[in-house]
Amino acid sequence: MNLDRAVLSFAGLIVLLSATLAVTVNQWWIALTLFAGLNMLQASITGFCPAAKIFKALGVRPGTAFR
């Protein structure tokens, strides 16, 4: 798995998890979904993604989107 796929998989997991928690536990979990969406939007504009930095530090091989 490269860095791009790791970041996209992580973002998808967070959105699905927070949406599930919002439906089953408490509606305030939707805030995590909003945070993930805002983070993806800012990463597409600025090219900076905190999750990509963390995955890179953990040794995930580079992709083409986040360098």
N, CA, C, O and CB atoms as a CASP TS submission, in Angstrom:
PFRMAT TS
TARGET T0000
AUTHOR 0000-0000-0000
METHOD Language model
MODEL 1
PARENT N/A
ATOM      1  N   MET     1       0.846  -1.171   0.000  1.00  0.00           N
ATOM      2  CA  MET     1       0.000   0.000   0.000  1.00  0.00           C
ATOM      3  C   MET     1       0.892   1.235   0.000  1.00  0.00           C
ATOM      4  O   MET     1       1.849   1.327   0.769  1.00  0.00           O
ATOM      5  CB  MET     1      -0.963  -0.002   1.218  1.00  0.00           C
ATOM      6  N   ASN     2       0.562   2.180  -0.875  1.00  0.00           N
ATOM      7  CA  ASN     2       1.355   3.410  -0.890  1.00  0.00           C
ATOM      8  C   ASN     2       0.663   4.490  -0.052  1.00  0.00           C
ATOM      9  O   ASN     2      -0.434   4.286   0.468  1.00  0.00           O
ATOM     10  CB  ASN     2       1.571   3.905  -2.347  1.00  0.00           C
ATOM     11  N   LEU     3       1.321   5.630   0.064  1.00  0.00           N
ATOM     12  CA  LEU     3       0.865   6.709   0.925  1.00  0.00           C
ATOM     13  C   LEU     3      -0.506   7.237   0.512  1.00  0.00           C
ATOM     14  O   LEU     3      -1.345   7.513   1.370  1.00  0.00           O
ATOM     15  CB  LEU     3       1.871   7.835   0.916  1.00  0.00           C
ATOM     16  N   ASP     4      -0.740   7.379  -0.777  1.00  0.00           N
ATOM     17  CA  ASP     4      -2.025   7.902  -1.259  1.00  0.00           C
ATOM     18  C   ASP     4      -3.185   6.990  -0.841  1.00  0.00           C
ATOM     19  O   ASP     4      -4.211   7.455  -0.344  1.00  0.00           O
ATOM     20  CB  ASP     4      -1.999   8.053  -2.794  1.00  0.00           C
ATOM     21  N   ARG     5      -3.001   5.705  -1.050  1.00  0.00           N
ATOM     22  CA  ARG     5      -4.053   4.755  -0.687  1.00  0.00           C
ATOM     23  C   ARG     5      -4.259   4.696   0.812  1.00  0.00           C
ATOM     24  O   ARG     5      -5.391   4.552   1.274  1.00  0.00           O
ATOM     25  CB  ARG     5      -3.722   3.373  -1.215  1.00  0.00           C
ATOM     26  N   ALA     6      -3.178   4.805   1.585  1.00  0.00           N
ATOM     27  CA  ALA     6      -3.295   4.781   3.040  1.00  0.00           C
ATOM     28  C   ALA     6      -4.103   5.978   3.531  1.00  0.00           C
ATOM     29  O   ALA     6      -4.971   5.828   4.391  1.00  0.00           O
ATOM     30  CB  ALA     6      -1.902   4.772   3.695  1.00  0.00           C
ATOM     31  N   VAL     7      -3.827   7.161   2.996  1.00  0.00           N
ATOM     32  CA  VAL     7      -4.544   8.370   3.411  1.00  0.00           C
ATOM     33  C   VAL     7      -6.014   8.273   3.022  1.00  0.00           C
ATOM     34  O   VAL     7      -6.885   8.577   3.837  1.00  0.00           O
ATOM     35  CB  VAL     7      -3.905   9.628   2.781  1.00  0.00           C
ATOM     36  N   LEU     8      -6.303   7.859   1.805  1.00  0.00           N
ATOM     37  CA  LEU     8      -7.691   7.750   1.373  1.00  0.00           C
ATOM     38  C   LEU     8      -8.448   6.672   2.153  1.00  0.00           C
ATOM     39  O   LEU     8      -9.619   6.854   2.486  1.00  0.00           O
ATOM     40  CB  LEU     8      -7.748   7.450  -0.118  1.00  0.00           C
ATOM     41  N   SER     9      -7.790   5.569   2.438  1.00  0.00           N
ATOM     42  CA  SER     9      -8.419   4.507   3.228  1.00  0.00           C
ATOM     43  C   SER     9      -8.713   4.985   4.644  1.00  0.00           C
ATOM     44  O   SER     9      -9.780   4.709   5.191  1.00  0.00           O
ATOM     45  CB  SER     9      -7.523   3.262   3.268  1.00  0.00           C
ATOM     46  N   PHE    10      -7.765   5.701   5.232  1.00  0.00           N
ATOM     47  CA  PHE    10      -7.944   6.226   6.587  1.00  0.00           C
ATOM     48  C   PHE    10      -9.097   7.231   6.625  1.00  0.00           C
ATOM     49  O   PHE    10      -9.930   7.187   7.530  1.00  0.00           O
ATOM     50  CB  PHE    10      -6.640   6.888   7.090  1.00  0.00           C
ATOM     51  N   ALA    11      -9.146   8.133   5.648  1.00  0.00           N
ATOM     52  CA  ALA    11     -10.221   9.130   5.599  1.00  0.00           C
ATOM     53  C   ALA    11     -11.584   8.450   5.447  1.00  0.00           C
ATOM     54  O   ALA    11     -12.546   8.824   6.117  1.00  0.00           O
ATOM     55  CB  ALA    11      -9.986  10.121   4.436  1.00  0.00           C
ATOM     56  N   GLY    12     -11.660   7.469   4.581  1.00  0.00           N
ATOM     57  CA  GLY    12     -12.906   6.732   4.403  1.00  0.00           C
ATOM     58  C   GLY    12     -13.326   6.008   5.669  1.00  0.00           C
ATOM     59  O   GLY    12     -14.505   5.997   6.022  1.00  0.00           O
ATOM     60  N   LEU    13     -12.367   5.404   6.351  1.00  0.00           N
ATOM     61  CA  LEU    13     -12.657   4.708   7.598  1.00  0.00           C
ATOM     62  C   LEU    13     -13.190   5.672   8.653  1.00  0.00           C
ATOM     63  O   LEU    13     -14.155   5.361   9.350  1.00  0.00           O
ATOM     64  CB  LEU    13     -11.405   4.000   8.116  1.00  0.00           C
ATOM     65  N   ILE    14     -12.570   6.828   8.770  1.00  0.00           N
ATOM     66  CA  ILE    14     -13.014   7.827   9.747  1.00  0.00           C
ATOM     67  C   ILE    14     -14.433   8.300   9.442  1.00  0.00           C
ATOM     68  O   ILE    14     -15.252   8.428  10.352  1.00  0.00           O
ATOM     69  CB  ILE    14     -12.052   9.026   9.765  1.00  0.00           C
ATOM     70  N   VAL    15     -14.728   8.559   8.173  1.00  0.00           N
ATOM     71  CA  VAL    15     -16.071   9.014   7.796  1.00  0.00           C
ATOM     72  C   VAL    15     -17.106   7.931   8.104  1.00  0.00           C
ATOM     73  O   VAL    15     -18.148   8.222   8.692  1.00  0.00           O
ATOM     74  CB  VAL    15     -16.119   9.390   6.291  1.00  0.00           C
ATOM     75  N   LEU    16     -16.832   6.701   7.718  1.00  0.00           N
ATOM     76  CA  LEU    16     -17.782   5.619   7.982  1.00  0.00           C
ATOM     77  C   LEU    16     -17.958   5.364   9.478  1.00  0.00           C
ATOM     78  O   LEU    16     -19.077   5.167   9.951  1.00  0.00           O
ATOM     79  CB  LEU    16     -17.322   4.341   7.293  1.00  0.00           C
ATOM     80  N   LEU    17     -16.859   5.368  10.213  1.00  0.00           N
ATOM     81  CA  LEU    17     -16.924   5.140  11.656  1.00  0.00           C
ATOM     82  C   LEU    17     -17.703   6.245  12.352  1.00  0.00           C
ATOM     83  O   LEU    17     -18.564   5.961  13.185  1.00  0.00           O
ATOM     84  CB  LEU    17     -15.518   5.041  12.245  1.00  0.00           C
ATOM     85  N   SER    18     -17.418   7.488  12.029  1.00  0.00           N
ATOM     86  CA  SER    18     -18.098   8.585  12.701  1.00  0.00           C
ATOM     87  C   SER    18     -19.575   8.659  12.319  1.00  0.00           C
ATOM     88  O   SER    18     -20.409   8.999  13.157  1.00  0.00           O
ATOM     89  CB  SER    18     -17.413   9.899  12.375  1.00  0.00           C
ATOM     90  N   ALA    19     -19.907   8.348  11.076  1.00  0.00           N
ATOM     91  CA  ALA    19     -21.321   8.325  10.675  1.00  0.00           C
ATOM     92  C   ALA    19     -22.067   7.214  11.420  1.00  0.00           C
ATOM     93  O   ALA    19     -23.201   7.409  11.859  1.00  0.00           O
ATOM     94  CB  ALA    19     -21.451   8.125   9.141  1.00  0.00           C
ATOM     95  N   THR    20     -21.433   6.061  11.558  1.00  0.00           N
ATOM     96  CA  THR    20     -22.048   4.959  12.300  1.00  0.00           C
ATOM     97  C   THR    20     -22.241   5.328  13.761  1.00  0.00           C
ATOM     98  O   THR    20     -23.292   5.057  14.342  1.00  0.00           O
ATOM     99  CB  THR    20     -21.195   3.694  12.188  1.00  0.00           C
ATOM    100  N   LEU    21     -21.223   5.947  14.355  1.00  0.00           N
ATOM    101  CA  LEU    21     -21.335   6.362  15.756  1.00  0.00           C
ATOM    102  C   LEU    21     -22.393   7.449  15.934  1.00  0.00           C
ATOM    103  O   LEU    21     -23.077   7.483  16.956  1.00  0.00           O
ATOM    104  CB  LEU    21     -19.983   6.861  16.271  1.00  0.00           C
ATOM    105  N   ALA    22     -22.530   8.326  14.963  1.00  0.00           N
ATOM    106  CA  ALA    22     -23.542   9.380  15.041  1.00  0.00           C
ATOM    107  C   ALA    22     -24.953   8.788  15.021  1.00  0.00           C
ATOM    108  O   ALA    22     -25.855   9.309  15.678  1.00  0.00           O
ATOM    109  CB  ALA    22     -23.368  10.376  13.879  1.00  0.00           C
ATOM    110  N   VAL    23     -25.144   7.709  14.274  1.00  0.00           N
ATOM    111  CA  VAL    23     -26.460   7.086  14.190  1.00  0.00           C
ATOM    112  C   VAL    23     -26.743   6.231  15.422  1.00  0.00           C
ATOM    113  O   VAL    23     -27.870   6.210  15.918  1.00  0.00           O
ATOM    114  CB  VAL    23     -26.565   6.237  12.923  1.00  0.00           C
ATOM    115  N   THR    24     -25.729   5.527  15.915  1.00  0.00           N
ATOM    116  CA  THR    24     -25.960   4.561  16.982  1.00  0.00           C
ATOM    117  C   THR    24     -25.694   5.075  18.393  1.00  0.00           C
ATOM    118  O   THR    24     -26.318   4.601  19.342  1.00  0.00           O
ATOM    119  CB  THR    24     -25.121   3.378  16.745  1.00  0.00           C
ATOM    120  N   VAL    25     -24.782   6.034  18.554  1.00  0.00           N
ATOM    121  CA  VAL    25     -24.385   6.452  19.900  1.00  0.00           C
ATOM    122  C   VAL    25     -24.895   7.853  20.231  1.00  0.00           C
ATOM    123  O   VAL    25     -25.712   8.038  21.133  1.00  0.00           O
ATOM    124  CB  VAL    25     -22.865   6.407  20.036  1.00  0.00           C
ATOM    125  N   ASN    26     -24.395   8.828  19.486  1.00  0.00           N
ATOM    126  CA  ASN    26     -24.737  10.216  19.779  1.00  0.00           C
ATOM    127  C   ASN    26     -24.556  11.031  18.512  1.00  0.00           C
ATOM    128  O   ASN    26     -23.587  10.847  17.776  1.00  0.00           O
ATOM    129  CB  ASN    26     -23.866  10.785  20.940  1.00  0.00           C
ATOM    130  N   GLN    27     -25.489  11.927  18.267  1.00  0.00           N
ATOM    131  CA  GLN    27     -25.448  12.707  17.033  1.00  0.00           C
ATOM    132  C   GLN    27     -24.229  13.620  16.935  1.00  0.00           C
ATOM    133  O   GLN    27     -23.885  14.053  15.835  1.00  0.00           O
ATOM    134  CB  GLN    27     -26.695  13.531  16.917  1.00  0.00           C
ATOM    135  N   TRP    28     -23.578  13.919  18.031  1.00  0.00           N
ATOM    136  CA  TRP    28     -22.403  14.802  17.994  1.00  0.00           C
ATOM    137  C   TRP    28     -21.193  14.166  17.329  1.00  0.00           C
ATOM    138  O   TRP    28     -20.226  14.863  17.023  1.00  0.00           O
ATOM    139  CB  TRP    28     -22.034  15.219  19.392  1.00  0.00           C
ATOM    140  N   TRP    29     -21.224  12.855  17.097  1.00  0.00           N
ATOM    141  CA  TRP    29     -20.135  12.195  16.374  1.00  0.00           C
ATOM    142  C   TRP    29     -20.046  12.677  14.931  1.00  0.00           C
ATOM    143  O   TRP    29     -19.031  12.471  14.267  1.00  0.00           O
ATOM    144  CB  TRP    29     -20.321  10.682  16.403  1.00  0.00           C
ATOM    145  N   ILE    30     -21.104  13.316  14.447  1.00  0.00           N
ATOM    146  CA  ILE    30     -21.081  13.851  13.082  1.00  0.00           C
ATOM    147  C   ILE    30     -20.013  14.936  12.952  1.00  0.00           C
ATOM    148  O   ILE    30     -19.557  15.227  11.847  1.00  0.00           O
ATOM    149  CB  ILE    30     -22.467  14.414  12.696  1.00  0.00           C
ATOM    150  N   ALA    31     -19.618  15.531  14.064  1.00  0.00           N
ATOM    151  CA  ALA    31     -18.550  16.540  14.045  1.00  0.00           C
ATOM    152  C   ALA    31     -17.245  15.944  13.531  1.00  0.00           C
ATOM    153  O   ALA    31     -16.478  16.630  12.855  1.00  0.00           O
ATOM    154  CB  ALA    31     -18.341  17.131  15.453  1.00  0.00           C
ATOM    155  N   LEU    32     -16.982  14.681  13.840  1.00  0.00           N
ATOM    156  CA  LEU    32     -15.777  14.025  13.325  1.00  0.00           C
ATOM    157  C   LEU    32     -15.847  13.867  11.812  1.00  0.00           C
ATOM    158  O   LEU    32     -14.833  14.004  11.127  1.00  0.00           O
ATOM    159  CB  LEU    32     -15.587  12.655  13.989  1.00  0.00           C
ATOM    160  N   THR    33     -17.024  13.580  11.289  1.00  0.00           N
ATOM    161  CA  THR    33     -17.207  13.509   9.843  1.00  0.00           C
ATOM    162  C   THR    33     -16.929  14.860   9.205  1.00  0.00           C
ATOM    163  O   THR    33     -16.255  14.944   8.178  1.00  0.00           O
ATOM    164  CB  THR    33     -18.626  13.041   9.498  1.00  0.00           C
ATOM    165  N   LEU    34     -17.451  15.920   9.818  1.00  0.00           N
ATOM    166  CA  LEU    34     -17.207  17.269   9.312  1.00  0.00           C
ATOM    167  C   LEU    34     -15.726  17.623   9.355  1.00  0.00           C
ATOM    168  O   LEU    34     -15.206  18.231   8.419  1.00  0.00           O
ATOM    169  CB  LEU    34     -18.008  18.288  10.115  1.00  0.00           C
ATOM    170  N   PHE    35     -15.050  17.251  10.424  1.00  0.00           N
ATOM    171  CA  PHE    35     -13.614  17.512  10.542  1.00  0.00           C
ATOM    172  C   PHE    35     -12.848  16.788   9.439  1.00  0.00           C
ATOM    173  O   PHE    35     -11.951  17.363   8.822  1.00  0.00           O
ATOM    174  CB  PHE    35     -13.094  17.075  11.926  1.00  0.00           C
ATOM    175  N   ALA    36     -13.199  15.537   9.194  1.00  0.00           N
ATOM    176  CA  ALA    36     -12.512  14.773   8.146  1.00  0.00           C
ATOM    177  C   ALA    36     -12.743  15.409   6.782  1.00  0.00           C
ATOM    178  O   ALA    36     -11.816  15.518   5.979  1.00  0.00           O
ATOM    179  CB  ALA    36     -12.992  13.309   8.136  1.00  0.00           C
ATOM    180  N   GLY    37     -13.964  15.824   6.523  1.00  0.00           N
ATOM    181  CA  GLY    37     -14.266  16.472   5.249  1.00  0.00           C
ATOM    182  C   GLY    37     -13.516  17.780   5.074  1.00  0.00           C
ATOM    183  O   GLY    37     -12.977  18.048   4.000  1.00  0.00           O
ATOM    184  N   LEU    38     -13.477  18.596   6.119  1.00  0.00           N
ATOM    185  CA  LEU    38     -12.736  19.857   6.051  1.00  0.00           C
ATOM    186  C   LEU    38     -11.242  19.614   5.857  1.00  0.00           C
ATOM    187  O   LEU    38     -10.576  20.348   5.127  1.00  0.00           O
ATOM    188  CB  LEU    38     -12.971  20.681   7.320  1.00  0.00           C
ATOM    189  N   ASN    39     -10.722  18.580   6.515  1.00  0.00           N
ATOM    190  CA  ASN    39      -9.308  18.257   6.374  1.00  0.00           C
ATOM    191  C   ASN    39      -8.992  17.808   4.953  1.00  0.00           C
ATOM    192  O   ASN    39      -7.951  18.176   4.408  1.00  0.00           O
ATOM    193  CB  ASN    39      -8.908  17.170   7.373  1.00  0.00           C
ATOM    194  N   MET    40      -9.880  17.013   4.341  1.00  0.00           N
ATOM    195  CA  MET    40      -9.665  16.583   2.955  1.00  0.00           C
ATOM    196  C   MET    40      -9.731  17.777   2.010  1.00  0.00           C
ATOM    197  O   MET    40      -8.964  17.852   1.050  1.00  0.00           O
ATOM    198  CB  MET    40     -10.708  15.522   2.545  1.00  0.00           C
ATOM    199  N   LEU    41     -10.640  18.707   2.275  1.00  0.00           N
ATOM    200  CA  LEU    41     -10.755  19.903   1.443  1.00  0.00           C
ATOM    201  C   LEU    41      -9.498  20.761   1.530  1.00  0.00           C
ATOM    202  O   LEU    41      -8.970  21.193   0.505  1.00  0.00           O
ATOM    203  CB  LEU    41     -11.978  20.723   1.857  1.00  0.00           C
ATOM    204  N   GLN    42      -9.015  21.010   2.747  1.00  0.00           N
ATOM    205  CA  GLN    42      -7.813  21.824   2.882  1.00  0.00           C
ATOM    206  C   GLN    42      -6.595  21.124   2.301  1.00  0.00           C
ATOM    207  O   GLN    42      -5.710  21.789   1.763  1.00  0.00           O
ATOM    208  CB  GLN    42      -7.569  22.163   4.341  1.00  0.00           C
ATOM    209  N   ALA    43      -6.523  19.803   2.395  1.00  0.00           N
ATOM    210  CA  ALA    43      -5.400  19.070   1.811  1.00  0.00           C
ATOM    211  C   ALA    43      -5.416  19.177   0.288  1.00  0.00           C
ATOM    212  O   ALA    43      -4.360  19.236  -0.342  1.00  0.00           O
ATOM    213  CB  ALA    43      -5.441  17.594   2.239  1.00  0.00           C
ATOM    214  N   SER    44      -6.603  19.202  -0.300  1.00  0.00           N
ATOM    215  CA  SER    44      -6.678  19.328  -1.759  1.00  0.00           C
ATOM    216  C   SER    44      -6.272  20.714  -2.229  1.00  0.00           C
ATOM    217  O   SER    44      -5.793  20.877  -3.351  1.00  0.00           O
ATOM    218  CB  SER    44      -8.084  19.016  -2.242  1.00  0.00           C
ATOM    219  N   ILE    45      -6.460  21.711  -1.378  1.00  0.00           N
ATOM    220  CA  ILE    45      -6.110  23.086  -1.736  1.00  0.00           C
ATOM    221  C   ILE    45      -4.638  23.384  -1.448  1.00  0.00           C
ATOM    222  O   ILE    45      -3.940  23.969  -2.276  1.00  0.00           O
ATOM    223  CB  ILE    45      -7.000  24.071  -0.978  1.00  0.00           C
ATOM    224  N   THR    46      -4.177  22.977  -0.266  1.00  0.00           N
ATOM    225  CA  THR    46      -2.820  23.334   0.157  1.00  0.00           C
ATOM    226  C   THR    46      -1.772  22.278  -0.165  1.00  0.00           C
ATOM    227  O   THR    46      -0.591  22.600  -0.296  1.00  0.00           O
ATOM    228  CB  THR    46      -2.808  23.596   1.624  1.00  0.00           C
ATOM    229  N   GLY    47      -2.192  21.014  -0.293  1.00  0.00           N
ATOM    230  CA  GLY    47      -1.239  19.934  -0.508  1.00  0.00           C
ATOM    231  C   GLY    47      -0.629  19.406   0.778  1.00  0.00           C
ATOM    232  O   GLY    47       0.213  18.509   0.739  1.00  0.00           O
ATOM    233  N   PHE    48      -1.041  19.951   1.919  1.00  0.00           N
ATOM    234  CA  PHE    48      -0.539  19.502   3.220  1.00  0.00           C
ATOM    235  C   PHE    48      -1.580  18.616   3.883  1.00  0.00           C
ATOM    236  O   PHE    48      -2.731  19.019   4.053  1.00  0.00           O
ATOM    237  CB  PHE    48      -0.189  20.708   4.132  1.00  0.00           C
ATOM    238  N   CYS    49      -1.175  17.416   4.256  1.00  0.00           N
ATOM    239  CA  CYS    49      -2.085  16.476   4.906  1.00  0.00           C
ATOM    240  C   CYS    49      -1.401  15.900   6.147  1.00  0.00           C
ATOM    241  O   CYS    49      -0.405  15.186   6.026  1.00  0.00           O
ATOM    242  CB  CYS    49      -2.510  15.338   3.924  1.00  0.00           C
ATOM    243  N   PRO    50      -1.922  16.200   7.337  1.00  0.00           N
ATOM    244  CA  PRO    50      -1.315  15.668   8.560  1.00  0.00           C
ATOM    245  C   PRO    50      -1.260  14.137   8.579  1.00  0.00           C
ATOM    246  O   PRO    50      -0.276  13.562   9.044  1.00  0.00           O
ATOM    247  CB  PRO    50      -2.085  16.162   9.769  1.00  0.00           C
ATOM    248  N   ALA    51      -2.296  13.479   8.083  1.00  0.00           N
ATOM    249  CA  ALA    51      -2.296  12.013   8.067  1.00  0.00           C
ATOM    250  C   ALA    51      -1.176  11.483   7.172  1.00  0.00           C
ATOM    251  O   ALA    51      -0.551  10.472   7.491  1.00  0.00           O
ATOM    252  CB  ALA    51      -3.661  11.477   7.585  1.00  0.00           C
ATOM    253  N   ALA    52      -0.925  12.161   6.058  1.00  0.00           N
ATOM    254  CA  ALA    52       0.152  11.736   5.161  1.00  0.00           C
ATOM    255  C   ALA    52       1.502  11.845   5.859  1.00  0.00           C
ATOM    256  O   ALA    52       2.361  10.979   5.694  1.00  0.00           O
ATOM    257  CB  ALA    52       0.150  12.580   3.873  1.00  0.00           C
ATOM    258  N   LYS    53       1.691  12.906   6.638  1.00  0.00           N
ATOM    259  CA  LYS    53       2.948  13.064   7.380  1.00  0.00           C
ATOM    260  C   LYS    53       3.128  11.921   8.387  1.00  0.00           C
ATOM    261  O   LYS    53       4.224  11.381   8.539  1.00  0.00           O
ATOM    262  CB  LYS    53       2.977  14.430   8.112  1.00  0.00           C
ATOM    263  N   ILE    54       2.049  11.568   9.060  1.00  0.00           N
ATOM    264  CA  ILE    54       2.124  10.491  10.062  1.00  0.00           C
ATOM    265  C   ILE    54       2.412   9.150   9.393  1.00  0.00           C
ATOM    266  O   ILE    54       3.277   8.402   9.849  1.00  0.00           O
ATOM    267  CB  ILE    54       0.807  10.407  10.870  1.00  0.00           C
ATOM    268  N   PHE    55       1.687   8.841   8.304  1.00  0.00           N
ATOM    269  CA  PHE    55       1.924   7.585   7.602  1.00  0.00           C
ATOM    270  C   PHE    55       3.340   7.528   7.037  1.00  0.00           C
ATOM    271  O   PHE    55       3.974   6.473   7.048  1.00  0.00           O
ATOM    272  CB  PHE    55       0.902   7.404   6.481  1.00  0.00           C
ATOM    273  N   LYS    56       3.829   8.649   6.550  1.00  0.00           N
ATOM    274  CA  LYS    56       5.196   8.702   6.008  1.00  0.00           C
ATOM    275  C   LYS    56       6.221   8.412   7.106  1.00  0.00           C
ATOM    276  O   LYS    56       7.195   7.692   6.887  1.00  0.00           O
ATOM    277  CB  LYS    56       5.476  10.087   5.368  1.00  0.00           C
ATOM    278  N   ALA    57       5.984   8.988   8.294  1.00  0.00           N
ATOM    279  CA  ALA    57       6.883   8.739   9.433  1.00  0.00           C
ATOM    280  C   ALA    57       6.840   7.277   9.876  1.00  0.00           C
ATOM    281  O   ALA    57       7.815   6.758  10.420  1.00  0.00           O
ATOM    282  CB  ALA    57       6.512   9.649  10.612  1.00  0.00           C
ATOM    283  N   LEU    58       5.706   6.619   9.641  1.00  0.00           N
ATOM    284  CA  LEU    58       5.572   5.209   9.996  1.00  0.00           C
ATOM    285  C   LEU    58       6.173   4.282   8.952  1.00  0.00           C
ATOM    286  O   LEU    58       6.204   3.065   9.138  1.00  0.00           O
ATOM    287  CB  LEU    58       4.122   4.867  10.196  1.00  0.00           C
ATOM    288  N   GLY    59       6.652   4.861   7.846  1.00  0.00           N
ATOM    289  CA  GLY    59       7.361   4.064   6.859  1.00  0.00           C
ATOM    290  C   GLY    59       6.538   3.598   5.667  1.00  0.00           C
ATOM    291  O   GLY    59       6.983   2.731   4.915  1.00  0.00           O
ATOM    292  N   VAL    60       5.348   4.156   5.481  1.00  0.00           N
ATOM    293  CA  VAL    60       4.549   3.797   4.314  1.00  0.00           C
ATOM    294  C   VAL    60       5.242   4.369   3.081  1.00  0.00           C
ATOM    295  O   VAL    60       5.661   5.526   3.080  1.00  0.00           O
ATOM    296  CB  VAL    60       3.075   4.329   4.438  1.00  0.00           C
ATOM    297  N   ARG    61       5.361   3.555   2.031  1.00  0.00           N
ATOM    298  CA  ARG    61       6.102   4.014   0.860  1.00  0.00           C
ATOM    299  C   ARG    61       5.368   5.151   0.154  1.00  0.00           C
ATOM    300  O   ARG    61       4.138   5.188   0.154  1.00  0.00           O
ATOM    301  CB  ARG    61       6.333   2.853  -0.111  1.00  0.00           C
ATOM    302  N   PRO    62       6.097   6.055  -0.432  1.00  0.00           N
ATOM    303  CA  PRO    62       5.494   7.251  -1.046  1.00  0.00           C
ATOM    304  C   PRO    62       4.573   6.931  -2.203  1.00  0.00           C
ATOM    305  O   PRO    62       4.716   5.916  -2.884  1.00  0.00           O
ATOM    306  CB  PRO    62       6.570   8.180  -1.524  1.00  0.00           C
ATOM    307  N   GLY    63       3.622   7.829  -2.404  1.00  0.00           N
ATOM    308  CA  GLY    63       2.738   7.773  -3.559  1.00  0.00           C
ATOM    309  C   GLY    63       3.051   8.956  -4.442  1.00  0.00           C
ATOM    310  O   GLY    63       4.186   9.431  -4.471  1.00  0.00           O
ATOM    311  N   THR    64       2.054   9.436  -5.161  1.00  0.00           N
ATOM    312  CA  THR    64       2.298  10.572  -6.050  1.00  0.00           C
ATOM    313  C   THR    64       1.599  11.852  -5.592  1.00  0.00           C
ATOM    314  O   THR    64       1.996  12.942  -6.001  1.00  0.00           O
ATOM    315  CB  THR    64       1.848  10.228  -7.447  1.00  0.00           C
ATOM    316  N   ALA    65       0.568  11.743  -4.753  1.00  0.00           N
ATOM    317  CA  ALA    65      -0.188  12.937  -4.375  1.00  0.00           C
ATOM    318  C   ALA    65       0.463  13.695  -3.214  1.00  0.00           C
ATOM    319  O   ALA    65       0.558  14.921  -3.274  1.00  0.00           O
ATOM    320  CB  ALA    65      -1.610  12.551  -4.001  1.00  0.00           C
ATOM    321  N   PHE    66       0.905  13.019  -2.183  1.00  0.00           N
ATOM    322  CA  PHE    66       1.448  13.672  -0.985  1.00  0.00           C
ATOM    323  C   PHE    66       2.939  13.407  -0.904  1.00  0.00           C
ATOM    324  O   PHE    66       3.369  12.281  -0.654  1.00  0.00           O
ATOM    325  CB  PHE    66       0.733  13.171   0.303  1.00  0.00           C
ATOM    326  N   ARG    67       3.719  14.447  -1.116  1.00  0.00           N
ATOM    327  CA  ARG    67       5.183  14.280  -1.094  1.00  0.00           C
ATOM    328  C   ARG    67       5.814  15.066   0.015  1.00  0.00           C
ATOM    329  O   ARG    67       7.035  15.037   0.175  1.00  0.00           O
ATOM    330  CB  ARG    67       5.791  14.699  -2.414  1.00  0.00           C
TER
END
